[in-house]
Amino acid sequence: MKAFLAAVIVAVAVAAGASFVLNTQQKTVAQAFSTDGVRVGDPGTNLTGVN
């Protein structure tokens, strides 16, 4: 029983850590898919951002 509880605690900790790391690394579509040659305007006026 101790091993199972330890495994559940570790699994929850790893999931919480992964969630935190992935949320800090996430970019918007306008940032992720733009290059120097792309002219992305205000995200409110095109299809990649908030309408």
C-alpha positions in Angstrom: 0.0 0.0 0.0 2.9 2.4 0.8 4.4 1.8 -2.7 1.0 2.5 -4.4 0.6 5.8 -2.5 4.1 6.8 -3.2 3.6 6.1 -6.9 0.3 8.1 -7.0 2.1 11.1 -5.3 5.0 10.9 -7.7 2.6 10.7 -10.7 0.7 13.7 -9.5 3.9 15.7 -8.9 5.3 14.8 -12.4 2.0 15.8 -14.0 1.9 19.1 -12.2 5.5 19.9 -13.1 5.0 19.0 -16.7 1.8 21.1 -16.9 3.7 24.1 -15.4 6.7 23.7 -17.8 4.5 23.3 -20.9 2.3 26.3 -20.0 5.4 28.5 -19.6 6.8 27.4 -23.0 3.6 27.8 -25.0 3.5 30.5 -27.7 0.6 32.1 -29.5 0.0 31.1 -33.2 1.2 34.5 -34.3 4.5 34.1 -32.5 5.1 30.4 -33.3 4.5 30.5 -37.0 5.9 33.9 -37.9 9.3 34.4 -39.5 11.2 37.5 -40.7 9.4 37.5 -44.0 5.9 37.2 -42.6 3.9 40.3 -41.8 1.5 39.4 -39.0 -0.6 42.3 -37.9 -2.6 42.8 -34.8 -4.0 39.4 -33.7 -7.4 41.1 -33.3 -7.7 41.9 -37.0 -6.8 38.5 -38.5 -7.7 34.9 -38.1 -4.8 33.9 -35.8 -5.9 35.8 -32.7 -8.8 36.9 -30.6 -11.7 38.3 -32.5 
